[in-house]
Structures are given as C-alpha cells and as structure tokens.
Amino acid sequence: MKFGKEFTSQMVQEWQEAYMDYNALKTILKDVLFSRRQNASPLLDSGTPKSFLKRRLSLYRAFSGLTSRYSNKGSPRNLDKEDEVILVTSAMQQDTGSEENYQSVFLMSSEEGGEVELMFFRRLDAELNKVVKFYKLKVEEVMEDAEKLNKQMDALIALRIKNNYHAVAFGGDNGGTGSSQATSSPFINERKPEVPIVTYHSRISFECEGMSNLDVIEEIEMRNEGNWEKGMKPAIESQSEGNKGKAKHVDFKRASLGVLNHVKLNVAPETPVLTLKSIVNSSKSNLSFSKEELKKVEEQLRHAFAEFYRKLRLLKHYSFLNHLAFSKIMKKYDKITSRNASKAYIKMVDSSYLGCSDEVARLLERVESTFIKHFANGNHRKGMKTLRPKTKKEKHRISFLLGKACRNVNLVPEFTILKPNDQGLFSGCSLALIVAIILIIQARNLLQSEGRVRYMDNIFPLYSLFGFIVLHMLMYSGNIYFWKRFRVNYSFIFGFKPGSELGYREVLLLSSGLALLALASVLTNLDMEMNPSTRSFKAITELVPLGLVTVLLLIVFCPFNVIYRSSRFFLIQCAWHCLCSPLYKVTLPDFFLADQLTSQVQAFRSLEFYVCYYGWGDFKRRSNRCRESRVYEIFYIIVAVIPYWSRCLQCLRRLFEERDSQQALNGLKYFLTILAVFMRTSYDLKRGVFWKIVAAATSAVATIFNTYWDIVIDWGLLRRNSRNPWLRDKLLVPNKFVYYAAIVLNVMLRLVWMQLVLDFDDAPFLHRNALVAIVASLEIIRRGIWNFFRLENEHLNNVGKYRAFKSVPLPFSYEDEGKGS
C-alpha cells in the first residue's frame, strides 16, 4: 500500500483536518516534476499525448537520479552546494510572543521552475506550524487532565485509608515535618515537568477524632500476609538502615485525610430510586465512607484512567505519523529534484515541539505504573489488558456459519473493510427454506384455501414479529458495513468498549440464524398442519410460534458468556434506560435505540397479540376475539405510544440538563407524533368521518415536522449556502446523487404514515395484516437509511470539533481548587 493511503487510513478520524495535508503537498511536487521536465524538454508542446508525457517523465526521473548520483560522488563541493538548498529558522510570533513559527527560506527560487518549489516550501511550513500548534494544544490539555487525575488519586487514597483498606499506622519521630495539611509535589515544573499521577509511597497524616498525628508510611495493595510483609520490609529497612533503631524520615509525597473535607461525590445514580432521591436532595451527595461508595469511585476512576491512556496513545501516534509524513514528503522532494534538502528540514522538525517534546511518553509510563499499582493490585498483565485491550479478531466459525470468506483491504483494525466472496451455512439454509415455503404454498394452493383468512388473522401476526426483527438487523448490518467503508467512527460514537463491538458479519450471522429458526418454524407449522398423522396435535402445532419467542427471550437474557453476552447486556441496559426515561442520564446509545423502537411499533403490537392470543384466545381452534376486547384496544394504543413517549421524556431530560432549546422542539415533535398515532389508532379501531379528518390532520402535521427534522436537523442537509448545492459542506459519500435520492426516498416513505387514514388498506388482492406488515417493513427500511446519515452527521460534528474522546465524569469534585490537595 502506498504511504498516502496508509497515512490516511491510520489517522484519528476526528483529527483528520489537523494532520499534515500529505496529498496536497504531493500534488505540488507533481507540479515541480512537471515544470522540471518542461525545462529539460522544451520542444514538447501541449499537444503531446499523455502516455508519451508519462513515459518521458519516468525516463527523466531515472536519468536525473543517475546523473545526480554520479555527479555528487567524489564531489564534496557540489554536495555542500546541494546542502544549501534551504535555510530553516524559527521565530516567535509577534502577536502572542509565545508560539514559535517555523519557516524555511528556499535559496534557489531564481532558477527556472523555482516558483513552484518555493510554493511547496511555503505550504510545507504552513503544515508544520499547523501540526505543531495542534499538538502543543492537545499536550496542554492532557497535562491539565493529568493534574485533575492527580487530585482524584489523592482523594481516592485518603478514602481507601479512611475505609481501613490498605493502611498501616507507624508512630515515630516526624523530624519536625509531620503537618496535618497535605503538601503534594508539583505536577508540572517550569521546564522539565514531572508528571506523577500519584507517588507509590505516600506519607499521610491522620487527624481523626481520638487519634494523635500518626504517620502512615505506605499504601500497600497486597491481600495476604506474606505480600504485606514483603511490601513493608523495604519501608522499614529504609528507616533503620544506618541509624540502628532511629527512625529515618523519607521525603515522600504527603497527602492528608483532610482532603476528604473539601470534596464531594459525583457518582451518578445507578437506579431510578437513587435518581429520585438525588432529585429530592437536589445536591451532590457527601461522602459516607462506605465500601460500596469506594467501589463506585474506583470503577469510575478506572474508566477515567483507561480513557486518558487512550488519549495519550493517540497523541503519541499523531506525533509519530506526522513526523513520518514530513520525512516521506522531503525524501520524495529530494528524489524528484535531485537535491539534498531533507536533512536540514527534518532537523528543524526534530527540534520543534512535535519532535522534542517528551511529556506524552513520560505520562504514558506514569499512567501505566499508577494504574497497575492502584487498580490491578500490582498485576502488570491485568493492568495492561485493561489499558490496551486487544483488537477484535475474525473467527473462522463465523465465516463457516455465515459463509462470508472475507479479505482485509485496510490496515487499521478499527476501519477494516471486508468483502464477501461466497455463500455459507445459515444464509444458504435460509434461502432454501424460503424456496421450500414458496413451493409448498404453490403446490398446495394455500392462497386459495378456506383456512387462508384464519391463518392470516391468527398465525401471520405471530411470525411477522420475527420478520420485523430480522429486517431491522439486516439494515443495521448494512449500516455498519457502510459506516466502516466511509470511515464513520461508530464504535466511538456509541461508546462501545474496544474489542466488544459487533461487526456487520456478526450482526448478519445473528439475523440469518434468527431467520433460519423462524422459517423452520413456519415450515414445521405448515407441514404439521397438512400431514394427516399430525393433524390431531392442534395444540402442539399452534404452540410453535410461542416456543420460538421463548427461545429468543432465553437467548437475549442468558447470563452465560455465550452469543455475544456483552453486546446483549449493553442492549438490555439501553432498553431499560429507555423504559425508565427520564430517570437516567440520556446518552447517544439510549436515544438512538429509542428512535429505533419508534420504527418497531408493529412489532410491539405483535407482542401484545401474543399475550392476547395465547392468554385469552382459543389458539387450539385458531380463533381470537382480541379486537372485540376493550382492554386490548387500550393497550393497542399504549404499546404504540410508549416508544415516542420515552423519546419525548429523553428530550425533556436533556432540555433541563443541557439548557438546549432545540430539545424542546424535538420533544414537541414527538408529542405531535404521539397525538397522530393516537388519532390514527382510534380511527383504525372505530372508523367514522370525524376520526378520519382528525387523524388525517394530525398525521399530516406530524409527517411534515418529522420529515423536516430528519433532513435538516438529524442529517444536516438542505443548507442553502453550502459548497454542495442544498446539501452540506462536508460529505463522506463521494456521489452527491446518493444524498438527493435519500432525501426523496425519506419523504416518500414518511408519507406511508397516511396509508391507514386514506384507506389504502382496502386493497382486494392483499390481506389487511399483509399490507400492515409491508408498511411496517418500509418504515424499518426508512429507519435504516436514516441511521447512516444520522451517524455520518454526528461523526462530522466530532471532526469539526476535534472530539476524539469521551468526556468521563470524575468521582470527586473539590469545593476549593486552591485547597484541593
């Protein structure tokens, strides 16, 4: 793979505008090469064929390389002359006086074609200054974050000792330094910053009620007595060595239990009950010094350290990748021009903040040692496994079951694009079952049989549930594939743990497996019904769909580590948060899932039909009176409203927390949708001219509002002054027609809302339940299209704000930063 593509593939996507523009510089070098070729071959006119130009270009490049090689060999005077191609300087900016501005002076601009080379060096200097400025800004940010983490660790150590976790009291002569106040070492010095997140040995002074000043020499995280004694032995020897019994003061970092008097706990409530209590108290909770509280604090800090370490690694990779890009482009310049300018320029890059700064490397080492000691109990392998999770590997059993023998076409694990080559087990079996069902229906002429209407009224709604789920999973797998292809960092947006996210192949595997079970159940049901030997087993035949739902629920809630347990539990957690809205803080996965559920209204109604059919219906005779029940009608409306109501409450929660007026409009949109769903369902159940007019009016208003919000707010399109007419400035898909087609398709599929109101369900060639299933499937397809452009817009917003990390809330908040530690 060429370096340009490799360089692009390994970028942090949210920082892509802050990297050196390698392709632009490469384009200027092509102009340099072309100008030098023209000067070398002036007889070539503009009408020369391109193939001939390319051939002459390669010959000129090879010839110039050979001549420069032999002319420079044994000619030191000529070599010195070539070394003086550029002069590099660094000057302080006049406006701020604090930032260095790196410049290079091209000494051969008077030569023919020198203007193009001069333009190259000016662009190169601009790219270097851009990269250095961005890198310095990010390093300053991580140093501030490190200082915050240092204060958090002071509070954590004091809290651990307060809980009597790992503290040993040692009474001795303090040497006049045993103060009750904490004196922490400076986090950042003026020139060579020391970056201890927390020192290993802490001298902590107690001022507790009924206790004198006692010095705790060391916080030890050993569990058994042997390790405890082993950990304490060096500390005791360090005090007795050379003094024979006299205490020797060791100048360790000092922290104080008094720090707990200046902090409050920021641990978010984990249950709706705790949320309600926090609302009633309306203030941050004080420390209760309980073990449960300590466990929550440690988990939150562990997450904060892991995210901070990831940020440091990406910064280090950013520095390395840009340094490599400058080296590559200068070598390419030397090769094209037969000069020797790269040595001087790379020396300037090495002396810049990008090349000489070592704060990130030392912070990485200190974070590793601190995390291993305080959060992994000294276990290096365990600690590094948390800090550096392994990348996800493709498994051969997935290729066998799904039948997608794939090849890797990208170098970056997070953005691996895999291309299918052949078919496999689950996919092939599903297709075979579909063909078998079609053949049975045609051979038995089931569409014209007497039991057709009873089957569509009673059995079809049961199996349509699985069709909706499989279709949504197929759309989601397609979303993942195209997100990866167009480099949308969906795993970061959703907040998936590294290595735990499902790829499109895994989602396809699950969807094809569920489709296989559902189709096998349909075929079994038809075969048992038509087979004379099994016709008498009516109950067993009718219980097949219920058994399939039971198996599906058991798989979803299975506590064992099988079938992607982490992903299943993540889905269950998000669904619980949606159900308990607004008692949980709203995150993007929560409201994204709530939006998905709004497109699965018919699936929820199918679940309601399961309860009615098997609970109160006569399933042995394949009959039900669900629509005649008043309770069924009420819940028929409620289950359709619940997803929109949950989403509306999430908007209200974000309105109060973020003070964003746009959330009020978003909540109004869902409220109008709830009103439209209520009126449409009422018309569907009661009919009548009045209900038809009201349902049509509310549905029209909701459709217009939702369509505008989809395209303008969620997708960020229809910008009048955009570089791309009526789209937006930045587009990930190169073909603009895709966006215009998506806009038109979204409008058309939104109009499907009107199908019940306009009585399109009276088509004689289709059963009403079949038409409802088609309309519900179209809404799921529309949601799948919406998903791609919604996350594309979110990704571009992250890129515009250089937002490559999640903001992790810290457990402790200091009342007075000046007295923080």
Rosetta blueprint (number, residue, H / E / L):
1 M L
2 K L
3 F H
4 G H
5 K H
6 E H
7 F H
8 T H
9 S H
10 Q L
11 M L
12 V L
13 Q H
14 E H
15 W H
16 Q H
17 E H
18 A H
19 Y L
20 M L
21 D L
22 Y H
23 N H
24 A H
25 L H
26 K H
27 T H
28 I H
29 L H
30 K H
31 D H
32 V H
33 L H
34 F H
35 S H
36 R H
37 R H
38 Q H
39 N H
40 A H
41 S L
42 P L
43 L L
44 L L
45 D L
46 S L
47 G L
48 T L
49 P L
50 K H
51 S H
52 F H
53 L H
54 K H
55 R H
56 R H
57 L H
58 S H
59 L H
60 Y H
61 R H
62 A H
63 F H
64 S H
65 G H
66 L H
67 T H
68 S H
69 R H
70 Y H
71 S H
72 N H
73 K L
74 G L
75 S L
76 P H
77 R H
78 N H
79 L H
80 D H
81 K H
82 E H
83 D H
84 E L
85 V L
86 I E
87 L E
88 V E
89 T E
90 S E
91 A E
92 M E
93 Q L
94 Q L
95 D L
96 T L
97 G L
98 S L
99 E L
100 E E
101 N E
102 Y E
103 Q E
104 S E
105 V E
106 F E
107 L L
108 M L
109 S L
110 S L
111 E L
112 E L
113 G L
114 G H
115 E H
116 V H
117 E H
118 L H
119 M H
120 F H
121 F H
122 R H
123 R H
124 L H
125 D H
126 A H
127 E H
128 L H
129 N H
130 K H
131 V H
132 V H
133 K H
134 F H
135 Y H
136 K H
137 L H
138 K H
139 V H
140 E H
141 E H
142 V H
143 M H
144 E H
145 D H
146 A H
147 E H
148 K H
149 L H
150 N H
151 K H
152 Q H
153 M H
154 D H
155 A H
156 L H
157 I H
158 A H
159 L H
160 R H
161 I H
162 K H
163 N L
164 N L
165 Y L
166 H L
167 A L
168 V L
169 A L
170 F E
171 G L
172 G L
173 D L
174 N L
175 G L
176 G L
177 T L
178 G L
179 S L
180 S L
181 Q L
182 A L
183 T L
184 S L
185 S L
186 P L
187 F L
188 I L
189 N L
190 E L
191 R L
192 K L
193 P L
194 E L
195 V L
196 P L
197 I L
198 V L
199 T L
200 Y L
201 H L
202 S E
203 R E
204 I E
205 S E
206 F L
207 E L
208 C L
209 E L
210 G L
211 M L
212 S L
213 N L
214 L L
215 D E
216 V E
217 I L
218 E L
219 E L
220 I L
221 E L
222 M L
223 R L
224 N L
225 E H
226 G H
227 N H
228 W H
229 E H
230 K H
231 G H
232 M H
233 K H
234 P H
235 A H
236 I H
237 E H
238 S H
239 Q H
240 S H
241 E L
242 G L
243 N L
244 K L
245 G L
246 K L
247 A L
248 K L
249 H L
250 V L
251 D L
252 F L
253 K E
254 R E
255 A E
256 S E
257 L H
258 G H
259 V H
260 L H
261 N H
262 H H
263 V E
264 K E
265 L E
266 N L
267 V L
268 A L
269 P L
270 E L
271 T L
272 P H
273 V H
274 L H
275 T H
276 L H
277 K H
278 S H
279 I H
280 V H
281 N H
282 S L
283 S L
284 K L
285 S L
286 N L
287 L L
288 S L
289 F L
290 S L
291 K H
292 E H
293 E H
294 L H
295 K H
296 K H
297 V H
298 E H
299 E H
300 Q H
301 L H
302 R H
303 H H
304 A H
305 F H
306 A H
307 E H
308 F H
309 Y H
310 R H
311 K H
312 L H
313 R H
314 L H
315 L H
316 K H
317 H H
318 Y H
319 S H
320 F H
321 L H
322 N H
323 H H
324 L H
325 A H
326 F H
327 S H
328 K H
329 I H
330 M H
331 K H
332 K H
333 Y H
334 D H
335 K H
336 I H
337 T H
338 S L
339 R L
340 N L
341 A L
342 S H
343 K H
344 A H
345 Y H
346 I H
347 K H
348 M H
349 V H
350 D H
351 S H
352 S L
353 Y H
354 L H
355 G H
356 C H
357 S L
358 D L
359 E H
360 V H
361 A H
362 R H
363 L H
364 L H
365 E H
366 R H
367 V H
368 E H
369 S H
370 T H
371 F H
372 I H
373 K H
374 H H
375 F H
376 A L
377 N L
378 G L
379 N L
380 H H
381 R H
382 K H
383 G H
384 M H
385 K H
386 T H
387 L H
388 R L
389 P L
390 K L
391 T L
392 K L
393 K L
394 E L
395 K L
396 H H
397 R H
398 I H
399 S H
400 F H
401 L H
402 L H
403 G L
404 K L
405 A L
406 C L
407 R E
408 N E
409 V L
410 N L
411 L L
412 V L
413 P H
414 E H
415 F H
416 T L
417 I L
418 L E
419 K E
420 P L
421 N L
422 D L
423 Q L
424 G L
425 L H
426 F H
427 S H
428 G H
429 C H
430 S H
431 L H
432 A H
433 L H
434 I H
435 V H
436 A H
437 I H
438 I H
439 L H
440 I H
441 I H
442 Q H
443 A H
444 R H
445 N L
446 L H
447 L H
448 Q H
449 S L
450 E L
451 G L
452 R H
453 V H
454 R H
455 Y H
456 M H
457 D H
458 N H
459 I L
460 F H
461 P H
462 L H
463 Y H
464 S H
465 L H
466 F H
467 G H
468 F H
469 I H
470 V H
471 L H
472 H H
473 M H
474 L H
475 M H
476 Y H
477 S H
478 G H
479 N H
480 I H
481 Y H
482 F H
483 W H
484 K H
485 R H
486 F L
487 R L
488 V L
489 N L
490 Y H
491 S H
492 F H
493 I H
494 F H
495 G L
496 F L
497 K L
498 P L
499 G L
500 S L
501 E L
502 L L
503 G L
504 Y H
505 R H
506 E H
507 V H
508 L H
509 L H
510 L H
511 S H
512 S H
513 G H
514 L H
515 A H
516 L H
517 L H
518 A H
519 L H
520 A H
521 S H
522 V H
523 L H
524 T H
525 N H
526 L H
527 D H
528 M H
529 E H
530 M H
531 N L
532 P L
533 S L
534 T L
535 R L
536 S L
537 F L
538 K H
539 A H
540 I H
541 T H
542 E H
543 L L
544 V H
545 P H
546 L H
547 G H
548 L H
549 V H
550 T H
551 V H
552 L H
553 L H
554 L H
555 I H
556 V H
557 F L
558 C L
559 P L
560 F L
561 N L
562 V L
563 I L
564 Y L
565 R H
566 S H
567 S H
568 R H
569 F H
570 F H
571 L H
572 I H
573 Q H
574 C H
575 A H
576 W H
577 H H
578 C H
579 L H
580 C L
581 S L
582 P L
583 L L
584 Y L
585 K L
586 V L
587 T L
588 L H
589 P H
590 D H
591 F H
592 F H
593 L H
594 A H
595 D H
596 Q H
597 L H
598 T H
599 S L
600 Q L
601 V H
602 Q H
603 A H
604 F H
605 R H
606 S H
607 L H
608 E H
609 F H
610 Y H
611 V H
612 C H
613 Y H
614 Y H
615 G H
616 W L
617 G L
618 D E
619 F H
620 K H
621 R H
622 R L
623 S E
624 N L
625 R L
626 C H
627 R H
628 E H
629 S L
630 R H
631 V H
632 Y H
633 E H
634 I H
635 F H
636 Y H
637 I H
638 I H
639 V H
640 A H
641 V H
642 I H
643 P H
644 Y H
645 W H
646 S H
647 R H
648 C H
649 L H
650 Q H
651 C H
652 L H
653 R H
654 R H
655 L H
656 F H
657 E H
658 E H
659 R L
660 D L
661 S H
662 Q H
663 Q H
664 A H
665 L H
666 N H
667 G H
668 L H
669 K H
670 Y H
671 F H
672 L H
673 T H
674 I H
675 L H
676 A H
677 V H
678 F H
679 M H
680 R H
681 T H
682 S H
683 Y H
684 D H
685 L H
686 K H
687 R L
688 G L
689 V H
690 F H
691 W H
692 K H
693 I H
694 V H
695 A H
696 A H
697 A H
698 T H
699 S H
700 A H
701 V H
702 A H
703 T H
704 I H
705 F H
706 N H
707 T H
708 Y H
709 W H
710 D H
711 I H
712 V H
713 I H
714 D H
715 W L
716 G L
717 L L
718 L L
719 R L
720 R L
721 N L
722 S L
723 R L
724 N L
725 P L
726 W L
727 L L
728 R L
729 D L
730 K L
731 L L
732 L L
733 V L
734 P L
735 N L
736 K L
737 F H
738 V H
739 Y H
740 Y H
741 A H
742 A H
743 I H
744 V H
745 L H
746 N H
747 V H
748 M H
749 L H
750 R H
751 L H
752 V H
753 W H
754 M H
755 Q H
756 L L
757 V L
758 L L
759 D L
760 F H
761 D H
762 D H
763 A L
764 P L
765 F L
766 L L
767 H L
768 R H
769 N H
770 A H
771 L H
772 V H
773 A H
774 I H
775 V H
776 A H
777 S H
778 L H
779 E H
780 I H
781 I H
782 R H
783 R H
784 G H
785 I H
786 W H
787 N H
788 F H
789 F H
790 R H
791 L H
792 E H
793 N H
794 E H
795 H H
796 L H
797 N H
798 N H
799 V H
800 G H
801 K L
802 Y L
803 R L
804 A L
805 F L
806 K L
807 S L
808 V L
809 P L
810 L L
811 P L
812 F E
813 S E
814 Y E
815 E L
816 D L
817 E H
818 G H
819 K H
820 G L
821 S L
